[in-house]
């Protein structure tokens, strides 16, 4: 029983790693005309200043700006009606049911009850099929010429805490084999040699449910009473949208061009940080928005600083890749 219980605990940790990557798609799943005065803004997660080890310090904010997976402007490759967007939506739509089944397995494990073999087999089949689809989508993101696609891939990999797609594939297949063995009354196989089966150090989503929705608007009615503020806001949206459009050809840039583009991304992020920071100082940021943002990150097991650290880690890896092309 202890032998099986250890393997079930390991399975739950690995399934949560898998869910953590899927849930980033949930983060940006908004619709409508984003970030326009009076319209609902993107789902932006609460975050604070990243750690100094990530080589870049943002202003001390209690919320992040529309960057990374929360960017309201989508490239054609990452549009929600694109083939990639539809594929990710299909996977994330099944995550609540998947999470409920994992929660039930956790409860069974805690009370020493053997899980139902039919449920175990069904969950194993679903996990294997979903991972095959997810792995295909991640490979497309990795090989895409589009900046936003590559940034999403790097963020997902950063959340895997140094593991590769191949490592996750081995972990998932091992758990599928263990679940099928238990469902058939057989002894589960030994784990693959040399494979780290521990959960990531930073961030695991809750096994109880999918992330809560962020529906509050980030700014209250006083935010755009000034014409100067409105013009700055419109300029930021215009520049950011143009940058995302330019990034659709990121893969064709030479190494110096990629580094220059990443510098532009960083400057836009800094402008958003400053803009949000000033509105926060005058009390124009919605309290509901801040709370819902915080709840979203908490559902993923992340603190605000940890999220900023993951995003900066992903972008720094893109810089390293560009630098490697120069050598």
C-alpha positions as CSV (number, residue, x, y, z in Angstrom):
1,X,0.0,0.0,0.0
2,X,2.8,2.4,0.8
3,X,4.5,1.5,-2.5
4,X,1.4,2.4,-4.4
5,X,0.7,5.5,-2.4
6,X,4.1,6.9,-3.2
7,X,3.5,6.4,-6.9
8,X,0.0,8.0,-6.7
9,X,1.5,11.0,-4.9
10,X,4.2,11.3,-7.6
11,X,1.5,11.0,-10.3
12,X,-0.5,13.9,-8.8
13,X,2.6,16.1,-8.7
14,X,3.4,15.4,-12.4
15,X,-0.2,16.0,-13.5
16,X,0.0,19.3,-11.7
17,X,3.2,20.2,-13.6
18,X,1.3,19.4,-16.8
19,X,-1.7,21.5,-15.8
20,X,0.5,24.5,-14.9
21,X,1.6,24.7,-18.5
22,X,-2.0,24.5,-19.8
23,X,-3.2,27.1,-17.4
24,X,-1.0,29.8,-18.9
25,X,-3.4,29.6,-21.9
26,X,-6.2,30.3,-19.5
27,X,-4.5,33.5,-18.4
28,X,-4.9,35.2,-21.8
29,X,-8.3,33.8,-22.7
30,X,-10.2,37.1,-22.9
31,X,-12.4,38.3,-25.7
32,X,-13.6,41.6,-27.0
33,X,-11.7,44.9,-27.6
34,X,-9.0,44.7,-25.0
35,X,-7.4,47.6,-23.2
36,X,-9.5,50.4,-24.6
37,X,-11.0,53.0,-22.2
38,X,-14.3,51.7,-21.0
39,X,-13.8,48.2,-22.3
40,X,-12.8,45.1,-20.3
41,X,-9.1,44.7,-20.1
42,X,-7.1,41.4,-20.4
43,X,-6.7,39.0,-17.5
44,X,-3.6,40.5,-15.9
45,X,-2.1,38.7,-13.0
46,X,-0.9,40.4,-9.8
47,X,2.8,40.6,-9.4
48,X,5.5,42.5,-7.6
49,X,9.2,43.3,-8.2
50,X,11.1,40.3,-9.5
51,X,14.2,39.1,-7.7
52,X,17.5,40.8,-8.6
53,X,18.9,37.4,-9.8
54,X,16.7,37.7,-12.9
55,X,18.8,40.6,-14.1
56,X,16.0,43.1,-14.5
57,X,14.1,45.0,-11.9
58,X,10.6,46.3,-12.5
59,X,9.0,49.2,-10.5
60,X,7.5,48.0,-7.2
61,X,3.9,47.4,-8.3
62,X,1.1,45.3,-6.8
63,X,0.0,44.3,-10.3
64,X,1.7,43.6,-13.6
65,X,1.1,45.2,-16.9
66,X,-0.4,43.5,-20.1
67,X,2.8,41.5,-20.9
68,X,3.8,37.9,-21.5
69,X,0.8,35.6,-21.5
70,X,-1.5,38.5,-20.4
71,X,-0.7,40.6,-23.5
72,X,-4.1,41.7,-25.0
73,X,-2.7,41.9,-28.5
74,X,-2.3,38.6,-30.3
75,X,-0.2,37.6,-33.3
76,X,-1.9,35.8,-36.1
77,X,-0.2,32.6,-34.9
78,X,-1.5,33.0,-31.3
79,X,-5.0,34.3,-32.2
80,X,-7.8,32.5,-30.4
81,X,-9.4,31.5,-33.7
82,X,-6.1,30.2,-35.1
83,X,-5.4,26.5,-35.3
84,X,-3.0,26.8,-32.4
85,X,-5.5,28.7,-30.3
86,X,-8.2,26.3,-30.9
87,X,-5.9,23.4,-30.0
88,X,-5.0,25.0,-26.7
89,X,-8.6,25.9,-26.0
90,X,-9.6,22.2,-26.5
91,X,-7.0,21.1,-24.0
92,X,-7.7,23.7,-21.3
93,X,-11.5,23.1,-21.6
94,X,-11.0,19.6,-20.2
95,X,-8.7,20.7,-17.4
96,X,-11.5,21.2,-14.8
97,X,-12.7,17.6,-15.2
98,X,-9.1,16.4,-15.1
99,X,-8.4,18.4,-11.9
100,X,-11.5,16.9,-10.2
101,X,-10.4,13.4,-11.0
102,X,-6.9,14.2,-9.6
103,X,-8.6,15.6,-6.5
104,X,-10.5,12.4,-6.0
105,X,-7.4,10.4,-6.3
106,X,-5.7,12.6,-3.7
107,X,-8.7,11.9,-1.3
108,X,-8.5,8.2,-2.0
109,X,-4.8,8.2,-1.2
110,X,-5.2,10.1,2.1
111,X,-7.9,7.8,3.4
112,X,-6.1,4.6,2.2
113,X,-8.8,3.7,-0.3
114,X,-7.9,2.0,-3.6
115,X,-9.2,4.0,-6.6
116,X,-11.7,2.6,-8.9
117,X,-9.9,0.6,-11.7
118,X,-12.3,1.9,-14.4
119,X,-11.8,5.5,-13.4
120,X,-8.0,4.9,-13.2
121,X,-7.9,3.4,-16.7
122,X,-10.0,6.2,-18.1
123,X,-7.8,8.9,-16.5
124,X,-4.7,7.2,-17.8
125,X,-6.0,7.0,-21.4
126,X,-7.1,10.7,-21.2
127,X,-3.7,11.8,-19.8
128,X,-1.8,10.0,-22.6
129,X,-4.0,11.4,-25.3
130,X,-4.0,15.0,-23.9
131,X,-0.2,14.9,-23.5
132,X,0.3,13.8,-27.1
133,X,-1.8,16.8,-28.3
134,X,0.0,19.2,-25.9
135,X,3.4,18.0,-26.9
136,X,2.5,18.6,-30.5
137,X,1.3,22.1,-29.8
138,X,4.4,22.9,-27.7
139,X,6.7,21.7,-30.6
140,X,4.8,24.0,-33.0
141,X,5.3,26.9,-30.5
142,X,9.0,26.1,-30.2
143,X,9.6,26.0,-34.0
144,X,7.4,29.0,-34.8
145,X,8.9,32.1,-36.3
146,X,6.5,34.2,-34.2
147,X,7.9,35.9,-31.1
148,X,4.7,35.5,-29.0
149,X,4.6,31.8,-29.8
150,X,8.2,31.4,-28.7
151,X,7.8,33.4,-25.6
152,X,4.8,31.3,-24.6
153,X,7.0,28.1,-25.1
154,X,9.8,29.5,-23.0
155,X,7.5,30.5,-20.2
156,X,6.0,26.9,-20.2
157,X,9.5,25.5,-20.1
158,X,10.6,27.9,-17.3
159,X,7.7,26.5,-15.3
160,X,9.0,23.0,-15.8
161,X,12.0,24.0,-13.6
162,X,14.8,22.9,-16.0
163,X,13.0,19.8,-17.5
164,X,12.6,19.3,-21.2
165,X,9.7,18.3,-23.3
166,X,11.3,14.8,-23.5
167,X,11.6,14.7,-19.7
168,X,7.9,15.5,-19.3
169,X,7.0,13.0,-21.9
170,X,8.9,10.3,-20.0
171,X,7.2,11.3,-16.7
172,X,3.7,11.3,-18.2
173,X,4.3,7.9,-19.9
174,X,5.6,6.4,-16.7
175,X,2.6,7.5,-14.8
176,X,0.3,6.2,-17.5
177,X,2.0,2.8,-17.2
178,X,1.7,2.9,-13.4
179,X,-2.0,3.8,-13.5
180,X,-2.7,1.0,-16.1
181,X,-0.8,-1.5,-14.0
182,X,-2.7,-0.6,-10.8
183,X,-6.0,-0.7,-12.7
184,X,-5.2,-4.2,-13.8
185,X,-4.0,-5.4,-10.4
186,X,-0.4,-5.5,-11.4
187,X,2.7,-4.2,-9.7
188,X,3.6,-0.7,-11.1
189,X,7.0,-0.5,-13.0
190,X,10.0,1.2,-11.5
191,X,10.5,4.9,-12.5
192,X,12.9,5.6,-15.4
193,X,16.5,5.8,-14.1
194,X,18.0,9.3,-13.7
195,X,14.6,11.1,-14.2
196,X,13.8,13.8,-11.6
197,X,10.2,13.1,-10.5
198,X,9.9,15.9,-8.0
199,X,7.5,18.8,-8.6
200,X,8.9,22.2,-9.7
201,X,10.1,24.5,-7.0
202,X,7.9,27.4,-8.0
203,X,4.2,27.1,-8.8
204,X,1.7,24.3,-9.0
205,X,-1.9,24.9,-9.8
206,X,-4.6,23.8,-7.5
207,X,-5.9,20.3,-8.2
208,X,-9.4,21.3,-7.1
209,X,-10.4,23.6,-10.0
210,X,-9.3,25.6,-13.0
211,X,-8.0,29.2,-12.3
212,X,-10.6,31.7,-11.3
213,X,-11.7,34.2,-13.9
214,X,-10.6,37.8,-13.8
215,X,-13.6,39.9,-14.8
216,X,-12.9,43.2,-13.1
217,X,-11.7,46.2,-15.2
218,X,-8.2,47.3,-14.1
219,X,-9.0,51.0,-14.1
220,X,-11.8,52.9,-12.5
221,X,-13.7,55.8,-14.1
222,X,-11.2,58.4,-12.9
223,X,-8.3,57.0,-14.8
224,X,-9.0,58.7,-18.1
225,X,-10.3,62.1,-17.1
226,X,-7.0,63.6,-18.2
227,X,-6.4,64.0,-21.9
228,X,-2.7,63.5,-21.4
229,X,-3.3,60.1,-19.7
230,X,-5.6,59.0,-22.4
231,X,-3.1,59.9,-25.1
232,X,-0.3,58.1,-23.3
233,X,-2.6,55.1,-23.0
234,X,-3.5,55.1,-26.7
235,X,0.2,55.5,-27.7
236,X,1.1,52.5,-25.5
237,X,-1.6,50.3,-27.0
238,X,-0.6,51.4,-30.5
239,X,3.1,50.7,-30.0
240,X,2.5,47.4,-28.3
241,X,0.2,46.2,-31.0
242,X,2.7,47.1,-33.7
243,X,5.5,45.4,-31.8
244,X,3.5,42.1,-31.6
245,X,2.8,42.4,-35.3
246,X,6.5,43.0,-36.1
247,X,7.3,40.0,-33.9
248,X,5.5,37.6,-36.3
249,X,8.8,37.6,-38.3
250,X,11.0,37.2,-35.2
251,X,12.5,33.9,-36.4
252,X,13.8,35.5,-39.5
253,X,15.7,38.2,-37.6
254,X,19.5,37.9,-37.4
255,X,20.9,37.6,-33.8
256,X,21.4,41.3,-33.4
257,X,17.9,41.9,-34.7
258,X,16.4,39.5,-32.1
259,X,18.3,41.2,-29.3
260,X,17.1,44.6,-30.5
261,X,13.5,43.3,-30.6
262,X,13.8,42.0,-27.0
263,X,15.1,45.4,-26.0
264,X,11.9,46.9,-27.5
265,X,9.8,44.4,-25.6
266,X,11.5,45.3,-22.4
267,X,11.0,49.1,-23.0
268,X,7.2,48.5,-23.7
269,X,7.0,46.5,-20.5
270,X,8.7,49.3,-18.6
271,X,6.3,51.9,-20.0
272,X,3.3,49.8,-18.9
273,X,4.9,49.4,-15.4
274,X,5.3,53.2,-15.1
275,X,1.7,53.8,-16.5
276,X,0.2,51.4,-14.0
277,X,2.4,52.6,-11.2
278,X,1.2,56.2,-11.7
279,X,-2.5,55.2,-11.8
280,X,-1.9,53.2,-8.7
281,X,-0.5,56.2,-6.9
282,X,-3.6,58.2,-7.6
283,X,-5.9,55.3,-6.6
284,X,-7.2,54.7,-10.2
285,X,-6.6,50.9,-10.1
286,X,-9.6,48.8,-9.3
287,X,-9.5,46.9,-5.9
288,X,-11.6,44.1,-7.4
289,X,-9.1,43.8,-10.3
290,X,-6.2,43.5,-7.8
291,X,-8.0,40.9,-5.8
292,X,-9.0,38.8,-8.7
293,X,-5.5,39.0,-10.1
294,X,-4.1,37.8,-6.9
295,X,-6.6,34.9,-6.7
296,X,-5.6,33.8,-10.2
297,X,-1.9,33.6,-9.3
298,X,-2.7,31.9,-6.0
299,X,-4.6,29.2,-7.9
300,X,-1.4,28.4,-9.8
301,X,0.6,28.2,-6.6
302,X,2.6,31.3,-7.5
303,X,3.4,34.4,-5.5
304,X,3.6,37.7,-7.5
305,X,7.4,37.7,-7.3
306,X,7.5,34.2,-8.6
307,X,5.4,35.0,-11.6
308,X,7.6,37.9,-12.6
309,X,10.7,35.7,-12.1
310,X,9.3,33.0,-14.4
311,X,8.5,35.6,-17.1
312,X,11.9,37.2,-16.8
313,X,13.6,33.8,-16.9
314,X,11.8,33.0,-20.1
315,X,12.8,36.2,-21.8
316,X,16.4,35.9,-20.6
317,X,16.5,32.5,-22.2
318,X,15.4,34.0,-25.5
319,X,18.3,36.4,-25.1
320,X,20.7,33.6,-24.5
321,X,19.4,31.8,-27.6
322,X,20.0,34.9,-29.7
323,X,23.5,35.3,-28.2
324,X,24.3,31.7,-29.0
325,X,23.4,32.3,-32.6
326,X,26.1,34.9,-32.8
327,X,28.9,32.5,-31.8
